């Protein structure tokens, strides 16, 4: 179920020009991309007659705000087949958000949105198995709802990656692994009622390696004022008593938008319904009705 805080998904931008107006290569350019284990992305485009083409990555601004952040990459020519390629290195880390990908055929020319070609994301599938240092930086190439190439980027000081969600007839058990920080004996799970200062504190079960943990939540842990109202509880782990809470979610694989892909059934107990779900930012939350 969408909540007001969640309804800020990918806006539709631009309509492709008619394919009959000009050759497809000019009006509907496509770029394939490959990502390696270090997060380096190689973009590959068909040959072009332009002398100095570039790729432009634009951080999509929030609605009503101006564009502020772009990143430009030179396109090199492959000596074997004339295709063009550009490499987005793993550093510097991209700001968190959605980045639209454009082709700028030559300096001063109008930029063109790119359609996605082949996206080789195999190295991302088991990305959750590798421990990540701080800052935890994630990039996932994906196709927007209107069929253009974009990157989904996250940049967080630390991140807790969900490993499993187990539902019983009364409780929800969540297992996760911390990246970019270490757990201490006084670590706590914090369930924050969205839009309020209300926090429920749970004691996690620690794996003993300073990273893995799990916890169980039931109807008694997710109560609040306003009988009958739907409440959203955002899930955090506080690694130590004096540490900042770290958001729990799932970012470390090849799924850019998880909300409508990973859908869990509800747990009904004591007159309440609980349902875990991922937000539009792939963070974990629990809906309580």
C-alpha positions as semicolon CSV with decimal commas, in nm:
position;residue;x (nm);y (nm);z (nm)
1;X;0,000;0,000;0,000
2;X;0,146;0,333;-0,097
3;X;0,179;0,602;0,165
4;X;0,204;0,979;0,110
5;X;0,576;0,967;0,191
6;X;0,628;0,698;-0,074
7;X;0,454;0,859;-0,370
8;X;0,744;1,040;-0,529
9;X;0,856;0,780;-0,782
10;X;1,012;0,817;-1,122
11;X;0,856;1,104;-1,316
12;X;0,793;1,056;-1,687
13;X;1,025;1,280;-1,882
14;X;1,018;1,343;-2,252
15;X;0,853;1,166;-2,540
16;X;1,077;1,006;-2,805
17;X;1,063;1,170;-3,144
18;X;0,891;0,981;-3,424
19;X;1,110;0,707;-3,564
20;X;1,002;0,812;-3,914
21;X;1,134;1,166;-3,877
22;X;1,500;1,070;-3,882
23;X;1,708;0,750;-3,871
24;X;1,668;0,560;-3,545
25;X;2,036;0,600;-3,452
26;X;1,989;0,977;-3,433
27;X;1,645;1,002;-3,276
28;X;1,653;0,702;-3,046
29;X;2,015;0,637;-2,945
30;X;2,080;0,338;-2,723
31;X;2,359;0,256;-2,481
32;X;2,450;-0,079;-2,334
33;X;2,632;-0,095;-2,002
34;X;2,834;-0,337;-1,793
35;X;2,907;-0,300;-1,422
36;X;3,196;-0,471;-1,244
37;X;3,241;-0,579;-0,882
38;X;3,398;-0,243;-0,789
39;X;3,096;-0,050;-0,912
40;X;3,267;0,073;-1,231
41;X;3,019;0,113;-1,518
42;X;3,121;0,094;-1,885
43;X;2,874;0,245;-2,131
44;X;2,888;0,131;-2,495
45;X;2,723;0,311;-2,789
46;X;2,709;0,241;-3,164
47;X;2,951;0,425;-3,397
48;X;2,872;0,791;-3,454
49;X;3,008;1,049;-3,695
50;X;3,038;1,309;-3,420
51;X;3,393;1,414;-3,349
52;X;3,362;1,482;-2,973
53;X;3,056;1,305;-2,831
54;X;3,006;1,288;-2,456
55;X;2,780;1,127;-2,204
56;X;2,606;1,350;-1,954
57;X;2,463;1,214;-1,629
58;X;2,208;1,441;-1,466
59;X;2,093;1,404;-1,105
60;X;1,716;1,427;-1,141
61;X;1,596;1,727;-0,936
62;X;1,293;1,713;-0,712
63;X;0,974;1,842;-0,864
64;X;0,976;2,218;-0,908
65;X;1,349;2,258;-0,837
66;X;1,620;2,343;-1,092
67;X;1,885;2,103;-1,216
68;X;2,201;2,138;-1,008
69;X;2,429;1,835;-1,052
70;X;2,570;1,682;-1,370
71;X;2,861;1,452;-1,447
72;X;3,022;1,446;-1,794
73;X;3,213;1,152;-1,948
74;X;3,418;1,152;-2,268
75;X;3,328;0,885;-2,524
76;X;3,629;0,704;-2,666
77;X;3,634;0,516;-2,998
78;X;3,704;0,142;-2,997
79;X;3,980;0,060;-3,245
80;X;3,822;-0,273;-3,343
81;X;3,465;-0,188;-3,446
82;X;3,428;0,189;-3,411
83;X;3,183;0,171;-3,122
84;X;3,209;0,439;-2,856
85;X;3,256;0,372;-2,486
86;X;3,279;0,572;-2,165
87;X;3,371;0,457;-1,815
88;X;3,212;0,584;-1,496
89;X;3,468;0,504;-1,228
90;X;3,365;0,394;-0,879
91;X;3,506;0,721;-0,742
92;X;3,391;0,989;-0,701
93;X;3,076;0,851;-0,543
94;X;2,754;0,972;-0,702
95;X;2,504;1,160;-0,488
96;X;2,204;0,954;-0,382
97;X;1,915;0,974;-0,626
98;X;1,820;0,894;-0,985
99;X;2,059;0,993;-1,264
100;X;1,932;1,031;-1,620
101;X;2,178;0,946;-1,899
102;X;2,211;1,167;-2,208
103;X;2,421;1,173;-2,524
104;X;2,571;1,509;-2,618
105;X;2,678;1,454;-2,982
106;X;2,922;1,748;-2,986
107;X;2,999;2,057;-2,777
108;X;2,705;2,295;-2,773
109;X;2,464;2,040;-2,924
110;X;2,129;1,954;-2,770
111;X;2,153;1,658;-2,537
112;X;1,947;1,345;-2,608
113;X;1,808;1,092;-2,364
114;X;1,945;0,743;-2,420
115;X;1,745;0,424;-2,447
116;X;1,885;0,118;-2,265
117;X;2,066;-0,145;-2,465
118;X;2,204;-0,464;-2,314
119;X;2,257;-0,421;-1,939
120;X;2,503;-0,672;-1,793
121;X;2,437;-0,662;-1,418
122;X;2,556;-1,012;-1,327
123;X;2,811;-0,886;-1,076
124;X;2,534;-0,721;-0,874
125;X;2,324;-1,033;-0,817
126;X;2,531;-1,158;-0,522
127;X;2,649;-0,813;-0,411
128;X;2,500;-0,866;-0,066
129;X;2,761;-1,136;0,001
130;X;3,049;-0,885;0,001
131;X;3,116;-0,660;0,301
132;X;3,119;-0,293;0,202
133;X;3,334;-0,020;0,357
134;X;3,206;0,326;0,447
135;X;3,069;0,509;0,259
136;X;2,842;0,242;0,115
137;X;2,797;0,341;-0,250
138;X;2,557;0,159;-0,483
139;X;2,473;0,214;-0,851
140;X;2,217;0,018;-1,051
141;X;2,149;0,090;-1,421
142;X;1,780;0,051;-1,503
143;X;1,509;0,143;-1,753
144;X;1,266;0,416;-1,647
145;X;0,891;0,372;-1,678
146;X;0,901;0,565;-2,005
147;X;1,183;0,352;-2,145
148;X;1,499;0,558;-2,095
149;X;1,835;0,464;-1,941
150;X;1,901;0,585;-1,588
151;X;2,111;0,502;-1,283
152;X;1,979;0,452;-0,933
153;X;2,244;0,560;-0,681
154;X;2,269;0,537;-0,305
155;X;2,541;0,687;-0,085
156;X;2,526;0,618;0,286
157;X;2,778;0,628;0,567
158;X;2,652;0,285;0,675
159;X;2,378;0,050;0,558
160;X;2,204;-0,259;0,699
161;X;2,119;-0,503;0,419
162;X;1,813;-0,722;0,470
163;X;1,901;-1,090;0,429
164;X;1,567;-1,252;0,505
165;X;1,212;-1,182;0,620
166;X;1,032;-1,470;0,794
167;X;0,659;-1,443;0,859
168;X;0,468;-1,657;1,109
169;X;0,104;-1,639;1,212
170;X;0,188;-1,373;1,474
171;X;0,533;-1,222;1,416
172;X;0,782;-1,089;1,164
173;X;1,148;-1,192;1,196
174;X;1,403;-0,990;1,000
175;X;1,768;-1,083;0,950
176;X;2,018;-0,826;0,817
177;X;2,388;-0,751;0,785
178;X;2,555;-0,421;0,866
179;X;2,794;-0,259;0,615
180;X;3,019;0,039;0,682
181;X;3,010;0,000;1,062
182;X;3,030;-0,264;1,336
183;X;2,777;-0,382;1,590
184;X;2,844;-0,355;1,963
185;X;2,685;-0,541;2,254
186;X;2,456;-0,245;2,327
187;X;2,319;-0,231;1,970
188;X;1,943;-0,178;1,943
189;X;1,678;-0,202;1,674
190;X;1,466;0,112;1,649
191;X;1,120;0,113;1,489
192;X;1,025;0,476;1,424
193;X;0,662;0,570;1,367
194;X;0,674;0,776;1,050
195;X;0,587;1,143;1,094
196;X;0,629;1,133;1,474
197;X;0,897;1,107;1,742
198;X;0,759;0,774;1,862
199;X;1,022;0,497;1,867
200;X;0,995;0,133;1,973
201;X;1,326;-0,019;2,085
202;X;1,398;-0,391;2,042
203;X;1,702;-0,597;2,138
204;X;1,857;-0,772;1,836
205;X;2,020;-1,113;1,830
206;X;2,382;-1,060;1,720
207;X;2,570;-1,311;1,503
208;X;2,902;-1,258;1,682
209;X;3,096;-1,129;1,381
210;X;3,013;-0,764;1,440
211;X;2,792;-0,744;1,132
212;X;2,498;-0,985;1,128
213;X;2,185;-0,948;1,340
214;X;1,816;-1,041;1,354
215;X;1,508;-0,938;1,549
216;X;1,141;-1,028;1,585
217;X;0,849;-0,785;1,598
218;X;0,487;-0,860;1,683
219;X;0,161;-0,669;1,732
220;X;0,260;-0,553;2,081
221;X;0,571;-0,382;1,946
222;X;0,384;-0,178;1,686
223;X;0,110;0,001;1,876
224;X;0,045;0,373;1,882
225;X;-0,220;0,633;1,942
226;X;-0,524;0,641;1,713
227;X;-0,707;0,310;1,716
228;X;-0,786;0,178;1,371
229;X;-0,538;0,403;1,193
230;X;-0,277;0,273;0,951
231;X;0,075;0,338;1,076
232;X;0,410;0,302;0,902
233;X;0,711;0,203;1,111
234;X;1,056;0,263;0,954
235;X;1,325;0,014;1,055
236;X;1,670;0,117;1,186
237;X;1,962;-0,046;1,367
238;X;2,168;0,159;1,613
239;X;2,510;-0,013;1,613
240;X;2,607;0,127;1,955
241;X;2,447;0,340;2,225
242;X;2,610;0,661;2,100
243;X;2,597;0,580;1,727
244;X;2,358;0,723;1,470
245;X;2,075;0,490;1,364
246;X;2,135;0,313;1,032
247;X;1,850;0,246;0,791
248;X;1,764;-0,117;0,718
249;X;1,681;-0,196;0,356
250;X;1,794;-0,390;0,052
251;X;2,024;-0,216;-0,195
252;X;2,303;-0,462;-0,271
253;X;2,178;-0,649;-0,576
254;X;2,045;-0,575;-0,925
255;X;1,690;-0,460;-0,838
256;X;1,660;-0,082;-0,873
257;X;1,296;-0,056;-0,761
258;X;1,191;-0,321;-0,512
259;X;0,860;-0,187;-0,379
260;X;0,630;-0,365;-0,624
261;X;0,861;-0,663;-0,688
262;X;0,907;-0,798;-0,334
263;X;0,555;-0,808;-0,190
264;X;0,494;-0,988;0,141
265;X;0,167;-1,125;0,281
266;X;0,025;-0,972;0,598
267;X;0,045;-1,115;0,950
268;X;-0,285;-1,094;1,139
269;X;-0,289;-1,119;1,519
270;X;-0,471;-0,956;1,813
271;X;-0,696;-0,758;1,583
272;X;-0,401;-0,602;1,398
273;X;-0,251;-0,657;1,056
274;X;0,125;-0,623;1,004
275;X;0,295;-0,622;0,665
276;X;0,664;-0,562;0,587
277;X;0,738;-0,379;0,263
278;X;1,010;-0,186;0,082
279;X;0,967;0,185;0,019
280;X;1,041;0,363;-0,309
281;X;1,398;0,406;-0,177
282;X;1,429;0,029;-0,111
283;X;1,427;0,089;0,265
284;X;1,240;-0,151;0,492
285;X;0,921;-0,050;0,671
286;X;0,634;-0,226;0,847
287;X;0,274;-0,125;0,791
288;X;0,049;-0,177;1,093
289;X;-0,329;-0,151;1,068
